[in-house]
Amino acid sequence: MPRPINLADPSFEPTDEELDALMHAAFAGLKEARVESLRAMRERIARLQQEARARFDSEHRAASNK
């Protein structure tokens, strides 16, 4: 059974295994979160580009019809 980890205790010295487990827990899900964040950002950029092109086209058509 693993010993309790008290990070508030200044005398706590984690073993290499405990340190590895702490780092693993601290960064769990980070890669997936980054991938999802980049996917969402690319999706938003693509949507904004489409909206900007549509706005430009409608404004350009309106100006050429004058």
C-alpha positions, 0 to 999 in steps of 0.5 A: 500500500502506498504511503500517503503523500503530503506535499504540504509537509516540508520534510516530505521527500518523495521516492523516485517512484512517487515522483514519477507517479506525481509527474504522471498525474500532474500531466495526465491528459495534457496531450489530449487537451492540447490536441483538442485545443488546436483542433478547436482553434483550427475549426474557429479559424476556418469558420472565421475565414469563411465568414470573412470571405462571404462578407468580402464577396457580398460587399464587393458585389454591392460596390460593383452594382453601384 
